[in-house]
Amino acid sequence: MAMLAFALLLAVASPAQEAPSAEPRERPVVRVSLDLVQVDAVVTDPAGRYVDDLRCEDFEIFEDKKPQAISNCSYIRAAGAAPAAETAVPSAGSLQPHAMRREDVRRTIVLVVDDLRLDLQSVVGVRRALENFIEHQIEPGDLASIVLTSSGTGALQQFTADKNVLHAGAKRVRYNMAADPAGFKAPGIESYIPRPEGPGGLDFERVTDAVFTNGTVGTLRFVLTGLRSMPGRKSLVFFSTGYPLLYKDRGRGKSVRTAFALAVPGIVDLANRASTVLYTVDALGVFTALPNADQADPGDASMLSTRNIHGLDGLAALSDPTGGLLLRGSNDLGSQIGRVLEDQKGYYRIGYVPSEASLGTTPDDRPLHHDVEVKVRREGLQVRTRSGFYAEGAAAEGGRDPEGLAGALQSPFGSDAIHLELRSLFFRDARQRPMLHSFLRVDLADITTAVNGRAEYVSRLEIAAFTFDAEGNAVDRLSRSGELLMTRDAHDRARREGIRYVLDVPIKKAGDYQLRVAVRDSASGRVGSAYQFVEVPDLGSKHLVLSGLLLTKGDDDDARTFAPGQQLAYGLTVYNARLDPRGRDRLQMRMRLLREGQEIVAGQPRDVEPGDGKGERLVGGAFILPAGLAPGVYELQVTVTDALEPGALRAAAQVATFEVAHLHPPGVSE
């Protein structure tokens, strides 16, 4: 194993023209200069067809409900026309991320998959839609990115038109065990998520929903922040099962706004600043048992899943004020992406000269926000546009330095010049501090190495790790830099298995976090990044809590890939186990092996040997993977039950994802 001597620095970061045009370049939805405000608008007729023959006199525009004199109006065709010969763009299948010039980008599309909430059926539909988009719908001049709300790597979420990269991102969309509490059910156990009962107890569904909402909101905010500097006409397509805006507070007997409802204004605000249109897609669709479900009328609420009627309110609250669409009532999610792309192909740009007061600032020197409304005089037509803008000028040109560690950490898409794999586990260290214990694998092929006078292989790397809370604020930072020295044997092993590091990042309090890691090769300047969503539980609750689940196969601290027939060992730490009068705990453990939510191996519950009376202990087990196991991604679920804990709080579970592949013996090339 390669050894690395690093200096460690730990610090707290600061929260962190009249004629139609077919060649738009970097035109945001609302663009503000010192003498002009321009608003993008989409107009449709009663049948939903796009209208492209209107003139200036057909529009009215209002700023803060005051009519404005229109100075210019044109229809922009954002896609469908080929680029000029001297800037021709290769087909999407062969285009590499660095091959497209910034000025050649026509559309920037982010596909955000809310896998923190999707059920198994929705996951299948979303993944099929993404594959169809990659193969048939992306066009020259499009940059796209696939982002998961739970986790991902910079290499797979990099903006690109390379179909291979996008396909790799689509394959990461899979059933998330944590998204469906019912998936954790086992005989004799009511719930694996604490559910206080009795008068004044918290509502289980509301608590569970809030946990996943924080992760999703953090991802949306982070993505929109990164989109501010991206070129082209920008859109974010959000696949979700929906978020209600109100819940019934049982204790107070009235409706209260949900965590998502409280976050919506901030998300819309960021979309305004990023000049990004939000499209929301109901991933639940309609009842598949009903006849002709795929041809259901989107306006027929009776066809919608009853689980999602109220959740559509939250999706509409995102799309409507940004000029986008709520797409619902279809199980064909690929056609929904097609509607988004069609909606992006043409729009009106309407401009007016603002007053000097419009471009002022607030008393604390912040840009003023203005409501904006566009109306069409021709009867029967509908217009969609952004609901407001900030008088702060256009989005910054040029973006962040893609080669810098800071840029890679602040961008939601990172850099793939160095390929990384990241896995983070929550645990508590010897000083009782919550930590994110992270295993990082770096591809040696992307690192510059040289041989010194002692026949050692030498590389110099810089590593930075940030933790971001649910609001997207940087709360902790860890930095390392130094020389990596490897013997020939260590170098050969690193070529096969990668360079591995362990990073421990402290967490001050319970909550939902994104850990982001960036690595820079000092010699070449190449940068890679990865991130993961981690929930840190409240250890002060005194209820049963489990650390992250560690998988090993002998010599690996944290294994990701196993072969059929190979032994898989697992372990985790149990916190807050209750003790009997003799100071002994009574725990039971059970494992299950699953693929796409389907049980492959069902382990039998087994008693854990009583611990030392501290209520905190390491438990684990091992089993042989079936010899006939097909290659693919699997989940190991480990459930721990506390026999001394009453009611629904007696059990907790953890899930770890790994890959099964036919591995080559050490030293054997593929």
DRENTOR-407788 format. One record per residue (C-alpha): residue in three letters; x, y negated, z. Coordinates in steps of 0.5 Angstrom, whole numbers, plus 500, padded with zeros to 3 digits. Each point is the difference from the previous one (the first is absolute). Example, Ala and Ser with C-alpha at 12.3 -4.5 7.8 and 13.67 -1.06 7.14 Angstrom:
# DRENTOR-407788
ALA525509516 SER502493498 
# end
This chain:
# DRENTOR-407788
MET500500500 ALA503493498 MET502496506 LEU499492500 ALA503495505 PHE495494500 ALA500494504 LEU493499503 LEU496494500 LEU493500503 ALA496493500 VAL493498500 ALA498497494 SER496493499 PRO493502497 ALA503502495 GLN472472431 GLU494500497 ALA501505494 PRO499508503 SER507503502 ALA502507499 GLU507499503 PRO499498508 ARG506500504 GLU500500508 ARG493497500 PRO497501507 VAL493499502 VAL500494503 ARG506495498 VAL501494503 SER505494498 LEU501493501 ASP495498495 LEU496506498 VAL496506504 GLN498506495 VAL495505502 ASP499507496 ALA493502499 VAL497506497 VAL493500497 THR495505498 ASP493501498 PRO494503503 ALA502507497 GLY507499503 ARG504499493 TYR505495500 VAL499493497 ASP506496496 ASP496495496 LEU499494506 ARG503493499 CYS502495505 GLU493497500 ASP497507502 PHE503500507 GLU500496507 ILE505500505 PHE499498507 GLU506498506 ASP497501507 LYS493499496 LYS502493497 PRO500501492 GLN506499496 ALA502497493 ILE502506496 SER506499496 ASN502506497 CYS497507498 SER502506496 TYR499507500 ILE506504501 ARG501507497 ALA504503506 ALA501507496 GLY499504494 ALA505496495 ALA506502499 PRO506496502 ALA505496495 ALA505504496 GLU506498504 THR497501507 ALA497507498 VAL499505506 PRO501507500 SER494505501 ALA498501507 GLY503507500 SER507498499 LEU501493503 GLN504500506 PRO499495505 HIS506495499 ALA498500492 MET494495500 ARG502493501 ARG496496505 GLU497496494 ASP498506497 VAL495502505 ARG493499499 ARG496504506 THR503502506 ILE495505503 VAL501503507 LEU496506502 VAL499501507 VAL497507503 ASP497499507 ASP502507501 LEU500499508 ARG492501499 LEU499504493 ASP497507501 LEU502506496 GLN495499494 SER502492500 VAL507502500 VAL499505494 GLY496494496 VAL505495501 ARG506504498 ARG497502494 ALA498493498 LEU507498501 GLU503505496 ASN495498494 PHE502493501 ILE507501499 GLU499505494 HIS495496496 GLN499493503 ILE506496502 GLU502496494 PRO507496498 GLY501494504 ASP497503506 LEU504501507 ALA496505505 SER501503507 ILE497505504 VAL500499507 LEU497504506 THR498497506 SER503505505 SER507501497 GLY504500494 THR507499497 GLY503494496 ALA502504495 LEU493503498 GLN497493502 GLN504496495 PHE497495495 THR501504494 ALA497502493 ASP504507500 LYS495505500 ASN504505503 VAL501496506 LEU492498501 HIS499508499 ALA504501506 GLY497495504 ALA493503498 LYS502506503 ARG501497506 VAL493499501 ARG497506504 TYR496502506 ASN502497506 MET498504506 ALA500494504 ALA494497496 ASP495505502 PRO499501507 ALA496506498 GLY506503497 PHE503501507 LYS494504503 ALA502507503 PRO495504504 GLY499498507 ILE503493499 GLU495494499 SER505495498 TYR507499499 ILE500492500 PRO498498507 ARG493498501 PRO498497507 GLU493502502 GLY494497504 PRO498493501 GLY504495498 GLY505505496 LEU503498493 ASP496502494 PHE504506497 GLU499498493 ARG501493501 VAL507501503 THR502505495 ASP498495495 ALA504494503 VAL506505500 PHE500501492 THR498493499 ASN506497503 GLY504504495 THR496498494 VAL500493502 GLY508500501 THR501503493 LEU495495496 ARG503494503 PHE507503499 VAL499501493 LEU496493499 THR506497503 GLY505503495 LEU495499494 ARG501492501 SER507500496 MET498506494 PRO498497493 GLY494501496 ARG493501501 LYS500503507 SER495505502 LEU499505506 VAL496506500 PHE498503507 PHE497507500 SER496501507 THR494503503 GLY498493502 TYR500496507 PRO494498503 LEU500493503 LEU496501506 TYR499505505 LYS495501506 ASP503499506 ARG497505505 GLY502496506 ARG497494498 GLY494502496 LYS502495494 SER504500493 VAL507498501 ARG505499494 THR505506498 ALA507499500 PHE500500493 ALA495494500 LEU505496504 ALA506502495 VAL496498494 PRO501492500 GLY507501500 ILE501505495 VAL496496495 ASP504494502 LEU506504498 ALA497502494 ASN499492498 ARG507499502 ALA502506495 SER495498494 THR498507501 VAL493503498 LEU498505504 TYR496506498 THR497505505 VAL498507498 ASP495505504 ALA504506500 LEU494504503 GLY496499493 VAL493503500 PHE498507503 THR503505495 ALA494505502 LEU495495496 PRO499501493 ASN503495495 ALA504497506 ASP506498495 GLN494496496 ALA497497506 ASP498492500 PRO505496504 GLY495496503 ASP496506502 ALA501500508 SER496507501 MET506503496 LEU505498504 SER503504506 THR497498506 ARG507500504 ASN501494495 ILE494496500 HIS503495505 GLY507501498 LEU499497494 ASP499493503 GLY507500502 LEU502502493 ALA496494497 ALA503495505 LEU506501497 SER499500493 ASP494495499 PRO504494503 THR506501496 GLY497501493 GLY500507500 LEU495506500 LEU497505504 LEU500507496 ARG495505503 GLY495505498 SER505505496 ASN504506501 ASP504498494 LEU505496503 GLY504500494 SER495496497 GLN500495505 ILE507499499 GLY498499493 ARG495494502 VAL505497504 LEU505500494 GLU495497495 ASP498495505 GLN507498500 LYS501499492 GLY496493499 TYR498494504 TYR499493500 ARG505495503 ILE497494502 GLY504494502 TYR499493504 VAL504494503 PRO499500507 SER500494505 GLU506498504 ALA496502506 SER499507497 LEU508501500 GLY501497507 THR502505507 THR497501506 PRO502496507 ASP505506501 ASP503499493 ARG496506497 PRO497501493 LEU493498500 HIS495505498 HIS494498495 ASP494504498 VAL499501492 GLU494502496 VAL499501493 LYS493500497 VAL498501492 ARG494496497 ARG498505495 GLU494504504 GLY501507502 LEU508500500 GLN503502506 VAL507498502 ARG505502505 THR506496502 ARG504499507 SER497497505 GLY505495502 PHE508498500 TYR505497504 ALA504494497 GLU506502501 GLY503501493 ALA500506496 ALA503507502 ALA508500500 GLU503502494 GLY506505500 GLY498504506 ARG505502505 ASP507503499 PRO499507498 GLU507502502 GLY499497507 LEU499504507 ALA495494502 GLY496500493 ALA499508501 LEU498500507 GLN495494498 SER497503494 PRO495505500 PHE502504494 GLY508500502 SER505502496 ASP502507497 ALA507499498 ILE502505506 HIS495505501 LEU498501507 GLU496505504 LEU497497507 ARG496504505 SER499497507 LEU497503506 PHE498496507 PHE503503506 ARG502497507 ASP508499502 ALA503502506 ARG499493503 GLN493501498 ARG499495494 PRO496501494 MET504502494 LEU500501493 HIS504506499 SER502500492 PHE503505496 LEU503496493 ARG503504494 VAL504496495 ASP501503493 LEU508500500 ALA499500492 ASP498493501 ILE506498504 THR507498498 THR506504503 ALA507500500 VAL506504503 ASN505497505 GLY507502501 ARG498506505 ALA495503495 GLU494498503 TYR494497496 VAL499493502 SER493496499 ARG498493503 LEU492500502 GLU496495503 ILE493502503 ALA495495503 ALA493503503 PHE494495502 THR494502503 PHE494496498 ASP493500504 ALA493501498 GLU500492498 GLY507501496 ASN504496505 ALA507503501 VAL501502507 ASP507503500 ARG506501496 LEU506504500 SER506500496 ARG506504499 SER506499495 GLY506504499 GLU504505497 LEU498507498 LEU506505500 MET499508498 THR504505499 ARG500504493 ASP495506504 ALA496494503 HIS500497493 ASP498506496 ARG494501505 ALA498493500 ARG499501492 ARG495505501 GLU497498506 GLY501492500 ILE503496506 ARG496500506 TYR499495506 VAL496500506 LEU497493502 ASP497498507 VAL496494499 PRO496497507 ILE493499500 LYS498495506 LYS492502500 ALA495505497 GLY497498493 ASP501502493 TYR506498497 GLN504501493 LEU507501500 ARG504498494 VAL507502499 ALA505497495 VAL507503498 ARG505496496 ASP506503496 SER505494502 ALA505502494 SER494500494 GLY495496504 ARG495505498 VAL494500505 GLY495505502 SER494500505 ALA494504503 TYR495499505 GLN495504505 PHE494498504 VAL500503507 GLU495499505 VAL503499507 PRO495503506 ASP499497506 LEU504504505 GLY497496506 SER493503499 LYS502506504 HIS497504495 LEU503506496 VAL505497495 LEU504503495 SER507498497 GLY501501492 LEU501507498 LEU507502498 LEU501506495 THR507503499 LYS503506497 GLY506502504 ASP506495498 ASP495494498 ASP498495505 ASP494498496 ALA498505494 ARG496498494 THR500506496 PHE499507501 ALA500506496 PRO495506500 GLY502505505 GLN504495504 GLN500499508 LEU497493501 ALA501497508 TYR496495503 GLY500496506 LEU497493503 THR500497507 VAL493500504 TYR499494505 ASN495499505 ALA499508501 ARG495500507 LEU503504506 ASP497505504 PRO501500508 ARG507504499 GLY502495495 ARG500504494 ASP496499494 ARG496505496 LEU501499492 GLN497504494 MET503499493 ARG498502493 MET502499493 ARG497499493 LEU503500494 LEU496496494 ARG500498493 GLU495495498 GLY496501506 GLN499507499 GLU503505505 ILE505505498 VAL503502506 ALA496500507 GLY504501506 GLN497503506 PRO500496507 ARG505501505 ASP502498507 VAL506496501 GLU505502505 PRO498495506 GLY505494500 ASP504496506 GLY495496503 LYS501494496 GLY494499495 GLU505499495 ARG503506496 LEU503503493 VAL496505497 GLY500504494 GLY500506496 ALA502504493 PHE497504495 ILE502503493 LEU497497494 PRO496505496 ALA505503495 GLY495499494 LEU498493502 ALA500495494 PRO504494499 GLY497494502 VAL499495506 TYR497503506 GLU498497507 LEU502503507 GLN495499505 VAL501501507 THR495499506 VAL502500507 THR494501505 ASP500498508 ALA496505504 LEU500495506 GLU498494496 PRO492500500 GLY495499494 ALA502497493 LEU507497502 ARG503507501 ALA503501493 ALA505496495 ALA503502494 GLN505498495 VAL501501493 ALA507501496 THR500500492 PHE506504497 GLU501503493 VAL501508498 ALA505501494 HIS504505498 LEU507498502 HIS506502498 PRO506503504 PRO505495503 GLY505499494 VAL496503495 SER498494494 GLU493500498 
# end
